[in-house]
């Protein structure tokens, strides 16, 4: 899990350098952290022989974070809705929902094996959030 | 900063003052153990003061829910006190704001158990 903390810190630093405020930095760092945790725990199933691959980029118009695992993949369109009454009291199942809520765009790509998540936060012309 | 938990009694209510992070590996287990310990000792009125909790992730949110349901299933009552903006926003986003009894001031929270 040490790698998760490193990824979170790096995401926060990129957001800070882009001039985003504390709330936006929190949202980005949290979304990236959740994606990294999912990759380690659910994707790679805590298997130390499997790696996660992370890239972070400020394109000038967007902050783009890619997190890939080497797991068996999953269908992001058929996850239980954590806001549904029957799921509200569940102890798990909020990670992907939070990622989708906190970022502007989230894309999933199956890698065979593995899953790559691309998280995007749009920036204004001067590197500030739109 | 990892999670720190301090316990005190106010008018028959156990108040747990939490500070730090409630995240996977940095507080979730501590919180779970603290709640189970209290309930195991027969405490039925528990107030979690989250005023110094500056970060919570999905695992931490899940732990709050589990604490709530564990308490309820054992006939205990667990309420929340003083949410930071970050925690407040996340509870609203996840609709968990509707699950918990949440108070801004301790006196009102303590009185609500009576």
gemmi code that builds the backbone of each chain (N, CA, C; Angstrom):
import gemmi

chains = {
    "A": [
        ("UNK", (0.823, -1.214, 0.000), (0.000, 0.000, 0.000), (0.862, 1.272, 0.000)),
        ("UNK", (2.167, 1.101, 0.175), (3.047, 2.273, 0.185), (2.959, 3.022, -1.145)),
        ("UNK", (2.808, 2.235, -2.232), (2.743, 2.855, -3.550), (1.511, 3.742, -3.684)),
        ("UNK", (0.433, 3.381, -3.002), (-0.795, 4.183, -3.062), (-0.531, 5.585, -2.503)),
        ("UNK", (0.163, 5.645, -1.386), (0.502, 6.941, -0.788), (1.386, 7.779, -1.700)),
        ("UNK", (2.315, 7.113, -2.383), (3.201, 7.834, -3.300), (2.424, 8.410, -4.474)),
        ("UNK", (1.494, 7.609, -4.992), (0.674, 8.068, -6.130), (-0.204, 9.242, -5.706)),
        ("UNK", (-0.795, 9.134, -4.513), (-1.647, 10.206, -3.989), (-0.847, 11.505, -3.849)),
        ("UNK", (0.341, 11.395, -3.286), (1.188, 12.582, -3.091), (1.571, 13.208, -4.428)),
        ("UNK", (1.911, 12.358, -5.401), (2.302, 12.868, -6.720), (1.129, 13.567, -7.401)),
        ("UNK", (-0.074, 13.014, -7.258), (-1.262, 13.633, -7.862), (-1.539, 14.991, -7.229)),
        ("UNK", (-1.409, 15.056, -5.912), (-1.641, 16.317, -5.211), (-0.623, 17.362, -5.650)),
        ("UNK", (0.612, 16.937, -5.839), (1.666, 17.871, -6.247), (1.396, 18.419, -7.655)),
        ("UNK", (0.958, 17.537, -8.553), (0.657, 17.978, -9.922), (-0.503, 18.981, -9.899)),
        ("UNK", (-1.512, 18.689, -9.077), (-2.671, 19.592, -8.975), (-2.254, 20.925, -8.371)),
        ("UNK", (-1.369, 20.866, -7.380), (-0.882, 22.098, -6.751), (-0.109, 22.946, -7.753)),
        ("UNK", (0.759, 22.308, -8.520), (1.570, 23.026, -9.518), (0.692, 23.622, -10.616)),
        ("UNK", (-0.502, 23.025, -10.821), (-1.431, 23.549, -11.830), (-2.243, 24.724, -11.291)),
        ("UNK", (-2.043, 25.045, -10.006), (-2.713, 26.204, -9.421), (-4.105, 25.941, -8.889)),
        ("UNK", (-4.468, 24.678, -8.715), (-5.813, 24.362, -8.236), (-5.928, 24.637, -6.738)),
        ("UNK", (-7.156, 24.948, -6.303), (-7.353, 25.260, -4.888), (-7.406, 23.981, -4.049)),
        ("UNK", (-7.501, 24.170, -2.730), (-7.398, 23.019, -1.825), (-8.499, 21.987, -2.071)),
        ("UNK", (-9.726, 22.474, -2.296), (-10.832, 21.542, -2.526), (-10.574, 20.680, -3.766)),
        ("UNK", (-10.142, 21.326, -4.846), (-9.895, 20.598, -6.082), (-8.723, 19.636, -5.941)),
        ("UNK", (-7.708, 20.081, -5.211), (-6.559, 19.194, -4.966), (-7.010, 17.969, -4.180)),
        ("UNK", (-7.870, 18.193, -3.190), (-8.396, 17.086, -2.384), (-9.174, 16.103, -3.258)),
        ("UNK", (-10.023, 16.639, -4.116), (-10.826, 15.775, -4.990), (-9.935, 14.928, -5.899)),
        ("UNK", (-8.941, 15.577, -6.474), (-8.055, 14.863, -7.408), (-7.230, 13.805, -6.670)),
        ("UNK", (-6.625, 14.215, -5.547), (-5.789, 13.273, -4.794), (-6.623, 12.088, -4.317)),
        ("UNK", (-7.866, 12.368, -3.916), (-8.715, 11.287, -3.428), (-9.109, 10.335, -4.562)),
        ("UNK", (-9.494, 10.893, -5.707), (-9.895, 10.056, -6.836), (-8.725, 9.177, -7.293)),
        ("UNK", (-7.548, 9.777, -7.377), (-6.378, 9.012, -7.817), (-6.023, 7.945, -6.780)),
        ("UNK", (-6.151, 8.309, -5.499), (-5.891, 7.332, -4.437), (-6.857, 6.148, -4.533)),
        ("UNK", (-8.138, 6.455, -4.741), (-9.132, 5.380, -4.846), (-8.821, 4.469, -6.036)),
        ("UNK", (-8.412, 5.066, -7.142), (-8.079, 4.263, -8.327), (-6.863, 3.376, -8.049)),
        ("UNK", (-5.881, 3.926, -7.350), (-4.676, 3.147, -7.042), (-5.009, 2.008, -6.063)),
        ("UNK", (-5.860, 2.293, -5.085), (-6.263, 1.245, -4.140), (-7.012, 0.132, -4.881)),
        ("UNK", (-7.925, 0.520, -5.762), (-8.651, -0.485, -6.538), (-7.689, -1.356, -7.347)),
        ("UNK", (-6.678, -0.701, -7.934), (-5.716, -1.436, -8.767), (-4.941, -2.459, -7.932)),
        ("UNK", (-4.521, -2.052, -6.741), (-3.719, -2.940, -5.883), (-4.582, -4.041, -5.264)),
        ("UNK", (-5.730, -3.654, -4.733), (-6.546, -4.608, -3.972), (-7.435, -5.468, -4.863)),
        ("UNK", (-8.215, -4.807, -5.717), (-9.203, -5.544, -6.500), (-8.626, -6.019, -7.838)),
        ("UNK", (-7.815, -5.185, -8.465), (-7.200, -5.574, -9.735), (-6.136, -6.640, -9.520)),
        ("UNK", (-5.078, -6.257, -8.842), (-3.948, -7.174, -8.644), (-4.150, -8.129, -7.465)),
        ("UNK", (-5.228, -7.957, -6.758), (-5.568, -8.824, -5.614), (-4.399, -8.974, -4.642)),
        ("UNK", (-3.697, -7.866, -4.435), (-2.591, -7.806, -3.477), (-1.446, -8.763, -3.828)),
        ("UNK", (-1.404, -9.206, -5.079), (-0.347, -10.122, -5.510), (0.930, -9.315, -5.740)),
        ("UNK", (1.994, -9.568, -4.952), (3.216, -8.757, -5.071), (3.934, -8.952, -6.401)),
        ("UNK", (3.589, -9.995, -7.146), (4.247, -10.185, -8.444), (3.580, -9.352, -9.537)),
        ("UNK", (2.425, -8.773, -9.213), (1.736, -7.918, -10.180), (2.036, -6.457, -9.872)),
        ("UNK", (2.160, -5.672, -10.911), (2.520, -4.266, -10.758), (1.326, -3.361, -11.086)),
        ("UNK", (1.363, -2.147, -10.557), (0.473, -1.125, -11.096), (1.338, -0.107, -11.827)),
        ("UNK", (0.786, 0.446, -12.888), (1.520, 1.428, -13.676), (0.740, 2.736, -13.633)),
        ("UNK", (1.446, 3.815, -13.309), (0.775, 5.104, -13.123), (1.483, 6.162, -13.955)),
        ("UNK", (0.711, 6.994, -14.632), (1.296, 8.168, -15.288), (0.459, 9.392, -14.956)),
        ("UNK", (1.126, 10.524, -14.827), (0.468, 11.781, -14.485), (0.959, 12.841, -15.462)),
        ("UNK", (0.028, 13.618, -16.010), (0.443, 14.605, -17.005), (-0.432, 15.849, -16.943)),
        ("UNK", (0.215, 16.994, -17.034), (-0.504, 18.251, -17.237), (-0.337, 18.612, -18.705)),
        ("UNK", (-1.429, 18.496, -19.478), (-1.343, 18.748, -20.923), (-1.458, 20.237, -21.247)),
        ("UNK", (-1.719, 21.042, -20.228), (-1.978, 22.460, -20.452), (-3.461, 22.759, -20.410)),
        ("UNK", (-4.262, 21.803, -20.857), (-5.725, 21.966, -20.788), (-6.364, 20.990, -19.799)),
        ("UNK", (-5.648, 19.923, -19.478), (-6.185, 18.897, -18.573), (-5.084, 18.336, -17.678)),
        ("UNK", (-5.507, 17.863, -16.521), (-4.647, 16.963, -15.749), (-5.126, 15.554, -16.068)),
        ("UNK", (-4.195, 14.699, -16.500), (-4.553, 13.344, -16.930), (-3.781, 12.329, -16.088)),
        ("UNK", (-4.531, 11.442, -15.465), (-3.931, 10.410, -14.611), (-4.326, 9.046, -15.161)),
        ("UNK", (-3.346, 8.197, -15.386), (-3.641, 6.834, -15.862), (-3.121, 5.844, -14.837)),
        ("UNK", (-3.987, 4.933, -14.429), (-3.633, 3.917, -13.431), (-4.021, 2.564, -14.013)),
        ("UNK", (-3.047, 1.700, -14.184), (-3.317, 0.387, -14.784), (-2.890, -0.727, -13.838)),
        ("UNK", (-3.698, -1.771, -13.784), (-3.333, -2.954, -12.993), (-3.124, -4.140, -13.933)),
        ("UNK", (-2.795, -5.286, -13.357), (-2.577, -6.490, -14.147), (-3.565, -7.588, -13.734)),
        ("UNK", (-4.740, -7.165, -13.347), (-5.746, -8.113, -12.833), (-6.613, -8.699, -13.926)),
        ("UNK", (-7.756, -9.216, -13.492), (-8.644, -9.930, -14.405), (-9.693, -9.038, -15.061)),
        ("UNK", (-9.661, -7.762, -14.741), (-10.611, -6.842, -15.344), (-11.973, -6.881, -14.693)),
        ("UNK", (-12.798, -5.893, -14.998), (-14.157, -5.853, -14.461), (-15.014, -4.995, -15.379)),
        ("UNK", (-16.307, -5.111, -15.206), (-17.239, -4.359, -16.043), (-17.719, -3.131, -15.267)),
        ("UNK", (-17.212, -1.948, -15.606), (-17.569, -0.755, -14.822), (-19.019, -0.330, -14.997)),
        ("UNK", (-19.683, -0.883, -16.019), (-21.080, -0.488, -16.265), (-22.074, -1.325, -15.471)),
        ("UNK", (-21.583, -2.328, -14.775), (-22.497, -3.192, -14.020), (-22.098, -3.288, -12.552)),
        ("UNK", (-21.701, -2.146, -11.997), (-21.394, -2.103, -10.568), (-22.655, -1.725, -9.794)),
        ("UNK", (-22.833, -2.270, -8.589), (-23.998, -1.869, -7.779), (-23.966, -0.367, -7.502)),
        ("UNK", (-25.138, 0.262, -7.532), (-25.243, 1.690, -7.261), (-25.158, 1.923, -5.744)),
        ("UNK", (-24.083, 2.578, -5.272), (-23.936, 2.753, -3.816), (-24.963, 3.709, -3.215)),
        ("UNK", (-25.690, 4.446, -4.078), (-26.713, 5.368, -3.572), (-28.082, 4.701, -3.454)),
        ("UNK", (-28.216, 3.504, -4.002), (-29.497, 2.804, -3.910), (-29.774, 2.427, -2.460)),
        ("UNK", (-31.039, 2.458, -2.090), (-31.407, 2.227, -0.691), (-30.864, 0.901, -0.164)),
        ("UNK", (-30.886, -0.117, -1.033), (-30.453, -1.444, -0.581), (-28.930, -1.528, -0.407)),
        ("UNK", (-28.202, -0.541, -0.961), (-26.737, -0.578, -0.852), (-26.163, 0.474, 0.094)),
        ("UNK", (-27.037, 1.361, 0.571), (-26.556, 2.525, 1.326), (-25.782, 2.125, 2.582)),
        ("UNK", (-26.165, 1.012, 3.188), (-25.512, 0.601, 4.437), (-24.413, -0.439, 4.214)),
        ("UNK", (-24.016, -0.608, 2.964), (-22.900, -1.520, 2.699), (-21.580, -0.851, 3.080)),
        ("UNK", (-20.647, -1.657, 3.556), (-19.356, -1.120, 3.983), (-18.390, -0.876, 2.841)),
        ("UNK", (-18.704, -1.385, 1.652), (-17.799, -1.235, 0.510), (-18.594, -0.816, -0.725)),
        ("UNK", (-17.868, -0.566, -1.829), (-18.530, -0.329, -3.109), (-18.709, 1.137, -3.478)),
        ("UNK", (-17.947, 2.036, -2.833), (-18.086, 3.464, -3.128), (-16.911, 4.033, -3.923)),
        ("UNK", (-15.867, 3.249, -4.133), (-14.641, 3.771, -4.750), (-14.845, 4.322, -6.152)),
        ("UNK", (-15.397, 3.511, -7.050), (-15.586, 3.956, -8.444), (-16.590, 5.113, -8.496)),
        ("UNK", (-17.619, 5.037, -7.673), (-18.596, 6.135, -7.609), (-17.900, 7.449, -7.241)),
        ("UNK", (-17.024, 7.404, -6.228), (-16.318, 8.623, -5.819), (-15.414, 9.126, -6.935)),
        ("UNK", (-14.714, 8.217, -7.590), (-13.822, 8.623, -8.691), (-14.627, 9.350, -9.764)),
        ("UNK", (-15.759, 8.762, -10.140), (-16.593, 9.365, -11.188), (-17.156, 10.716, -10.738)),
        ("UNK", (-17.460, 10.827, -9.450), (-18.056, 12.066, -8.939), (-17.046, 13.196, -8.826)),
        ("UNK", (-15.811, 12.854, -8.543), (-14.810, 13.872, -8.226), (-14.013, 14.331, -9.444)),
        ("UNK", (-14.031, 13.554, -10.529), (-13.271, 13.938, -11.724), (-14.230, 14.375, -12.835)),
        ("UNK", (-13.696, 15.079, -13.848), (-14.534, 15.529, -14.966), (-14.799, 14.409, -15.964)),
        ("UNK", (-13.806, 13.564, -16.171), (-13.976, 12.431, -17.084), (-13.271, 11.215, -16.488)),
        ("UNK", (-13.878, 10.045, -16.670), (-13.249, 8.787, -16.255), (-13.469, 7.773, -17.378)),
        ("UNK", (-12.388, 7.174, -17.827), (-12.485, 6.177, -18.900), (-11.856, 4.867, -18.441)),
        ("UNK", (-12.457, 3.771, -18.883), (-11.963, 2.441, -18.532), (-11.512, 1.746, -19.816)),
        ("UNK", (-10.385, 1.073, -19.737), (-9.912, 0.304, -20.903), (-9.414, -1.056, -20.426)),
        ("UNK", (-9.922, -2.104, -21.047), (-9.471, -3.451, -20.688), (-8.172, -3.752, -21.415)),
        ("UNK", (-7.188, -4.283, -20.674), (-5.856, -4.469, -21.232), (-5.535, -5.930, -21.552)),
        ("UNK", (-6.279, -6.856, -20.972), (-6.054, -8.302, -21.238), (-4.614, -8.718, -21.000)),
        ("UNK", (-4.087, -8.883, -19.836), (-4.874, -8.729, -18.608), (-4.789, -7.311, -18.072)),
        ("UNK", (-5.724, -7.006, -17.216), (-5.673, -5.740, -16.498), (-6.698, -4.729, -16.956)),
        ("UNK", (-6.744, -3.653, -16.204), (-7.656, -2.550, -16.496), (-6.891, -1.250, -16.351)),
        ("UNK", (-7.125, -0.327, -17.278), (-6.521, 0.999, -17.177), (-7.630, 2.016, -16.956)),
        ("UNK", (-7.477, 2.805, -15.910), (-8.391, 3.915, -15.664), (-7.698, 5.205, -16.079)),
        ("UNK", (-8.418, 6.038, -16.813), (-7.916, 7.370, -17.145), (-8.820, 8.386, -16.463)),
        ("UNK", (-8.219, 9.192, -15.607), (-8.951, 10.201, -14.844), (-8.542, 11.573, -15.368)),
        ("UNK", (-9.511, 12.411, -15.688), (-9.209, 13.709, -16.286), (-9.893, 14.826, -15.504)),
        ("UNK", (-9.113, 15.858, -15.213), (-9.669, 17.096, -14.644), (-9.340, 18.211, -15.629)),
        ("UNK", (-10.372, 18.914, -16.093), (-10.162, 19.983, -17.060), (-9.572, 21.216, -16.388)),
        ("UNK", (-8.690, 21.900, -17.113), (-8.076, 23.123, -16.629), (-8.500, 24.296, -17.503)),
        ("UNK", (-8.418, 25.496, -16.933), (-8.630, 26.691, -17.744), (-7.380, 26.993, -18.548)),
        ("UNK", (-7.410, 28.124, -19.287), (-6.292, 28.460, -20.176), (-4.982, 28.701, -19.428)),
        ("UNK", (-5.128, 29.176, -18.182), (-3.908, 29.488, -17.430), (-3.623, 28.428, -16.373)),
        ("UNK", (-4.114, 27.226, -16.626), (-3.797, 26.140, -15.719), (-4.708, 26.068, -14.524)),
        ("UNK", (-5.771, 26.888, -14.525), (-6.703, 26.846, -13.409), (-7.943, 26.071, -13.804)),
        ("UNK", (-8.628, 25.577, -12.816), (-9.791, 24.742, -13.094), (-10.861, 25.530, -13.812)),
        ("UNK", (-11.534, 24.893, -14.778), (-12.632, 25.552, -15.485), (-13.863, 25.565, -14.612)),
    ],
    "B": [
        ("UNK", (-1.031, 11.884, 8.612), (-1.103, 11.520, 10.025), (-2.111, 10.395, 10.215)),
        ("UNK", (-1.733, 9.373, 10.939), (-2.645, 8.269, 11.208), (-3.744, 8.721, 12.167)),
        ("UNK", (-4.684, 7.845, 12.398), (-5.820, 8.209, 13.242), (-5.459, 8.088, 14.730)),
        ("UNK", (-5.799, 9.125, 15.491), (-5.668, 9.077, 16.947), (-7.068, 9.075, 17.545)),
        ("UNK", (-7.272, 8.244, 18.555), (-8.596, 8.130, 19.180), (-8.460, 8.335, 20.682)),
        ("UNK", (-9.200, 9.317, 21.201), (-9.240, 9.539, 22.650), (-10.676, 9.349, 23.108)),
        ("UNK", (-10.850, 8.711, 24.263), (-12.191, 8.386, 24.750), (-12.488, 9.148, 26.039)),
        ("UNK", (-13.710, 9.642, 26.175), (-14.135, 10.303, 27.411), (-15.632, 10.063, 27.614)),
        ("UNK", (-16.082, 10.235, 28.829), (-17.487, 10.015, 29.174), (-18.156, 11.346, 29.492)),
        ("UNK", (-19.317, 11.572, 28.905), (-20.095, 12.777, 29.197), (-21.548, 12.360, 29.405)),
        ("UNK", (-22.030, 12.460, 30.636), (-23.439, 12.134, 30.947), (-23.867, 10.776, 30.393)),
        ("UNK", (-23.029, 9.778, 30.572), (-23.382, 8.433, 30.139), (-23.140, 8.149, 28.670)),
        ("UNK", (-22.606, 9.131, 27.971), (-22.285, 8.949, 26.553), (-20.767, 8.832, 26.410)),
        ("UNK", (-20.324, 7.834, 25.670), (-18.891, 7.740, 25.379), (-18.595, 8.569, 24.137)),
        ("UNK", (-17.754, 9.565, 24.312), (-17.357, 10.409, 23.187), (-15.971, 9.967, 22.742)),
        ("UNK", (-15.872, 9.599, 21.468), (-14.561, 9.289, 20.900), (-14.104, 10.482, 20.077)),
        ("UNK", (-13.025, 11.117, 20.541), (-12.453, 12.243, 19.800), (-11.453, 11.684, 18.792)),
        ("UNK", (-11.789, 11.813, 17.513), (-10.935, 11.261, 16.459), (-10.143, 12.384, 15.813)),
        ("UNK", (-8.880, 12.135, 15.518), (-8.109, 13.126, 14.771), (-7.160, 12.418, 13.817)),
        ("UNK", (-7.021, 13.003, 12.622), (-6.157, 12.412, 11.610), (-6.942, 11.889, 10.432)),
        ("UNK", (-6.506, 10.763, 9.904), (-7.107, 10.197, 8.691), (-7.820, 8.894, 8.994)),
        ("UNK", (-8.999, 8.712, 8.383), (-9.671, 7.414, 8.452), (-9.618, 6.834, 7.043)),
        ("UNK", (-8.591, 6.051, 6.791), (-8.387, 5.497, 5.457), (-7.974, 4.045, 5.570)),
        ("UNK", (-7.987, 3.384, 4.431), (-7.537, 2.003, 4.393), (-6.105, 1.937, 4.924)),
        ("UNK", (-5.909, 1.187, 5.982), (-4.567, 1.016, 6.529), (-4.107, 2.124, 7.452)),
        ("UNK", (-4.903, 3.174, 7.596), (-4.467, 4.284, 8.448), (-5.579, 4.744, 9.380)),
        ("UNK", (-6.348, 3.823, 9.903), (-7.374, 4.269, 10.825), (-8.649, 3.465, 10.785)),
        ("UNK", (-8.918, 2.822, 9.646), (-10.163, 2.055, 9.534), (-10.212, 0.948, 10.584)),
        ("UNK", (-9.128, 0.218, 10.710), (-9.093, -0.903, 11.650), (-9.145, -0.401, 13.094)),
        ("UNK", (-8.433, 0.704, 13.354), (-8.447, 1.275, 14.713), (-9.857, 1.667, 15.129)),
        ("UNK", (-10.565, 2.297, 14.189), (-11.926, 2.726, 14.496), (-12.824, 1.510, 14.739)),
        ("UNK", (-12.692, 0.506, 13.889), (-13.503, -0.713, 14.024), (-13.256, -1.348, 15.392)),
        ("UNK", (-11.988, -1.472, 15.769), (-11.648, -2.094, 17.054), (-12.199, -1.285, 18.226)),
        ("UNK", (-12.110, 0.041, 18.114), (-12.582, 0.905, 19.209), (-14.082, 0.754, 19.412)),
        ("UNK", (-14.822, 0.710, 18.300), (-16.282, 0.579, 18.390), (-16.659, -0.788, 18.957)),
        ("UNK", (-16.018, -1.824, 18.456), (-16.324, -3.185, 18.943), (-15.992, -3.314, 20.423)),
        ("UNK", (-14.913, -2.686, 20.835), (-14.501, -2.741, 22.237), (-15.561, -2.084, 23.123)),
        ("UNK", (-16.027, -0.916, 22.698), (-17.044, -0.200, 23.478), (-18.331, -1.007, 23.587)),
        ("UNK", (-18.777, -1.523, 22.456), (-20.030, -2.281, 22.449), (-19.872, -3.565, 23.258)),
        ("UNK", (-18.699, -4.179, 23.153), (-18.429, -5.382, 23.934), (-18.486, -5.132, 25.426)),
        ("UNK", (-18.148, -3.894, 25.814), (-18.189, -3.531, 27.238), (-19.574, -3.073, 27.676)),
        ("UNK", (-20.512, -3.099, 26.734), (-21.878, -2.761, 27.096), (-22.262, -1.307, 26.885)),
        ("UNK", (-21.353, -0.501, 26.302), (-21.700, 0.903, 26.066), (-22.734, 0.992, 24.943)),
        ("UNK", (-23.786, 1.729, 25.170), (-24.867, 1.799, 24.188), (-25.063, 3.210, 23.621)),
        ("UNK", (-24.296, 4.159, 24.122), (-24.404, 5.533, 23.621), (-23.011, 5.998, 23.198)),
        ("UNK", (-22.836, 6.141, 21.888), (-21.504, 6.446, 21.360), (-21.590, 7.667, 20.437)),
        ("UNK", (-20.722, 8.617, 20.686), (-20.667, 9.831, 19.867), (-19.262, 9.953, 19.273)),
        ("UNK", (-19.192, 9.990, 17.951), (-17.893, 10.136, 17.287), (-17.673, 11.606, 16.933)),
        ("UNK", (-16.684, 12.220, 17.565), (-16.328, 13.608, 17.259), (-15.314, 13.591, 16.115)),
        ("UNK", (-15.763, 14.052, 14.940), (-14.919, 14.009, 13.739), (-14.315, 15.377, 13.420)),
        ("UNK", (-14.349, 16.279, 14.387), (-13.899, 17.651, 14.149), (-12.449, 17.782, 13.731)),
        ("UNK", (-11.645, 16.795, 14.067), (-10.220, 16.847, 13.702), (-9.862, 15.784, 12.661)),
        ("UNK", (-10.883, 15.232, 12.019), (-10.614, 14.264, 10.947), (-10.504, 15.034, 9.633)),
        ("UNK", (-9.292, 15.115, 9.120), (-9.064, 15.959, 7.946), (-9.096, 15.175, 6.639)),
        ("UNK", (-9.250, 13.863, 6.717), (-9.264, 13.075, 5.484), (-9.971, 11.755, 5.740)),
        ("UNK", (-10.804, 11.371, 4.793), (-11.472, 10.075, 4.881), (-11.610, 9.562, 3.451)),
        ("UNK", (-11.373, 8.276, 3.247), (-11.536, 7.722, 1.898), (-12.739, 6.775, 1.871)),
        ("UNK", (-12.918, 6.053, 0.771), (-14.101, 5.193, 0.662), (-14.074, 4.101, 1.722)),
        ("UNK", (-12.884, 3.643, 2.062), (-12.767, 2.630, 3.111), (-13.192, 3.215, 4.466)),
        ("UNK", (-12.775, 4.455, 4.718), (-13.164, 5.123, 5.965), (-14.661, 5.374, 6.032)),
        ("UNK", (-15.245, 5.781, 4.905), (-16.708, 5.949, 4.865), (-17.394, 4.628, 5.168)),
        ("UNK", (-16.863, 3.551, 4.561), (-17.422, 2.231, 4.813), (-17.304, 1.833, 6.271)),
        ("UNK", (-16.216, 2.252, 6.893), (-16.014, 1.920, 8.304), (-17.003, 2.665, 9.191)),
        ("UNK", (-17.306, 3.911, 8.845), (-18.328, 4.657, 9.595), (-19.683, 3.958, 9.489)),
        ("UNK", (-20.006, 3.513, 8.261), (-21.277, 2.812, 8.059), (-21.302, 1.513, 8.855)),
        ("UNK", (-20.190, 0.780, 8.808), (-20.121, -0.487, 9.546), (-20.247, -0.248, 11.041)),
        ("UNK", (-19.626, 0.832, 11.519), (-19.739, 1.158, 12.951), (-21.190, 1.431, 13.309)),
        ("UNK", (-21.870, 2.164, 12.422), (-23.280, 2.496, 12.648), (-24.133, 1.228, 12.694)),
        ("UNK", (-23.951, 0.345, 11.716), (-24.782, -0.860, 11.659), (-24.425, -1.836, 12.782)),
        ("UNK", (-23.138, -1.931, 13.113), (-22.728, -2.790, 14.231), (-23.398, -2.318, 15.514)),
        ("UNK", (-23.347, -1.011, 15.739), (-23.965, -0.450, 16.945), (-25.474, -0.726, 16.949)),
        ("UNK", (-26.108, -0.454, 15.822), (-27.561, -0.619, 15.742), (-27.966, -2.074, 15.988)),
        ("UNK", (-27.214, -2.988, 15.406), (-27.535, -4.415, 15.566), (-27.371, -4.892, 17.003)),
        ("UNK", (-26.560, -4.165, 17.767), (-26.331, -4.534, 19.168), (-27.188, -3.688, 20.113)),
        ("UNK", (-28.124, -2.949, 19.554), (-29.000, -2.129, 20.377), (-28.349, -0.857, 20.874)),
        ("UNK", (-27.239, -0.478, 20.248), (-26.548, 0.748, 20.646), (-26.877, 1.868, 19.664)),
        ("UNK", (-26.538, 3.076, 20.056), (-26.833, 4.241, 19.246), (-25.531, 4.984, 18.974)),
        ("UNK", (-25.202, 5.158, 17.704), (-23.962, 5.842, 17.337), (-24.291, 7.086, 16.520)),
        ("UNK", (-23.779, 8.224, 16.972), (-24.040, 9.489, 16.285), (-22.720, 10.189, 15.965)),
        ("UNK", (-22.816, 11.200, 15.069), (-21.614, 11.919, 14.638), (-21.658, 13.375, 15.087)),
        ("UNK", (-20.480, 13.910, 15.385), (-20.359, 15.290, 15.860), (-19.271, 16.019, 15.071)),
        ("UNK", (-19.559, 17.264, 14.718), (-18.578, 18.194, 14.126), (-17.864, 17.643, 12.894)),
        ("UNK", (-18.550, 17.656, 11.799), (-17.916, 17.210, 10.558), (-17.064, 18.324, 9.969)),
        ("UNK", (-15.880, 17.997, 9.495), (-15.111, 18.961, 8.712), (-15.781, 19.087, 7.344)),
        ("UNK", (-15.440, 20.136, 6.614), (-16.079, 20.359, 5.318), (-15.854, 19.173, 4.378)),
        ("UNK", (-14.647, 18.647, 4.399), (-14.340, 17.526, 3.491), (-15.213, 16.313, 3.809)),
        ("UNK", (-15.316, 15.987, 5.084), (-16.108, 14.825, 5.483), (-17.591, 15.087, 5.223)),
        ("UNK", (-18.042, 16.299, 5.536), (-19.433, 16.689, 5.294), (-19.783, 16.520, 3.810)),
        ("UNK", (-18.925, 17.044, 2.942), (-19.179, 16.980, 1.500), (-19.248, 15.532, 1.018)),
        ("UNK", (-18.368, 14.698, 1.532), (-18.355, 13.294, 1.101), (-19.591, 12.541, 1.602)),
        ("UNK", (-20.032, 12.865, 2.820), (-21.243, 12.217, 3.335), (-22.463, 12.642, 2.520)),
        ("UNK", (-22.463, 13.880, 2.070), (-23.580, 14.327, 1.218), (-23.531, 13.645, -0.147)),
        ("UNK", (-22.343, 13.605, -0.719), (-22.158, 13.006, -2.040), (-22.608, 11.550, -2.062)),
        ("UNK", (-22.330, 10.838, -0.988), (-22.631, 9.409, -0.920), (-23.987, 9.123, -0.271)),
        ("UNK", (-24.740, 10.177, 0.021), (-26.060, 10.079, 0.667), (-25.991, 9.520, 2.083)),
        ("UNK", (-24.803, 9.411, 2.639), (-24.692, 8.875, 4.001), (-25.130, 9.914, 5.032)),
        ("UNK", (-25.242, 11.155, 4.570), (-25.742, 12.214, 5.457), (-27.145, 11.873, 5.949)),
        ("UNK", (-27.862, 11.098, 5.146), (-29.235, 10.733, 5.517), (-29.264, 9.559, 6.496)),
        ("UNK", (-28.149, 8.879, 6.635), (-28.102, 7.683, 7.490), (-27.830, 8.055, 8.943)),
        ("UNK", (-26.911, 9.004, 9.126), (-26.438, 9.309, 10.478), (-27.211, 10.458, 11.128)),
        ("UNK", (-27.248, 10.417, 12.461), (-27.637, 11.594, 13.239), (-26.382, 12.430, 13.409)),
        ("UNK", (-26.409, 13.672, 12.926), (-25.194, 14.491, 12.906), (-25.447, 15.803, 13.643)),
        ("UNK", (-24.506, 16.190, 14.498), (-24.659, 17.407, 15.304), (-23.435, 18.301, 15.159)),
        ("UNK", (-23.698, 19.604, 15.286), (-22.603, 20.581, 15.205), (-22.039, 20.913, 16.582)),
        ("UNK", (-22.867, 20.789, 17.622), (-22.340, 21.105, 18.952), (-22.569, 19.948, 19.912)),
        ("UNK", (-21.616, 19.809, 20.808), (-21.584, 18.621, 21.667), (-22.766, 18.559, 22.632)),
        ("UNK", (-23.154, 19.713, 23.180), (-24.248, 19.708, 24.166), (-25.532, 19.158, 23.541)),
        ("UNK", (-25.837, 19.585, 22.337), (-27.041, 19.095, 21.647), (-26.925, 17.610, 21.361)),
        ("UNK", (-25.734, 17.198, 20.972), (-25.533, 15.783, 20.667), (-25.734, 14.927, 21.915)),
        ("UNK", (-25.152, 15.359, 23.026), (-25.283, 14.604, 24.273), (-26.758, 14.549, 24.701)),
        ("UNK", (-27.426, 15.694, 24.597), (-28.835, 15.763, 25.013), (-29.710, 14.846, 24.156)),
        ("UNK", (-29.329, 14.632, 22.908), (-30.161, 13.841, 22.002), (-30.218, 12.368, 22.403)),
        ("UNK", (-29.284, 11.918, 23.219), (-29.275, 10.517, 23.634), (-30.298, 10.253, 24.756)),
        ("UNK", (-30.799, 11.326, 25.374), (-31.666, 11.138, 26.548), (-33.113, 10.852, 26.135)),
    ],
}
model = gemmi.Model(1)
for chain_id, residues in chains.items():
    chain = gemmi.Chain(chain_id)
    for i, (resn, *xyz) in enumerate(residues, 1):
        res = gemmi.Residue()
        res.name, res.seqid = resn, gemmi.SeqId(i, " ")
        for name, pos in zip(("N", "CA", "C"), xyz):
            atom = gemmi.Atom()
            atom.name, atom.element = name, gemmi.Element(name[0])
            atom.pos, atom.b_iso = gemmi.Position(*pos), 0.0
            res.add_atom(atom)
        chain.add_residue(res)
    model.add_chain(chain)
structure = gemmi.Structure()
structure.add_model(model)
structure.setup_entities()
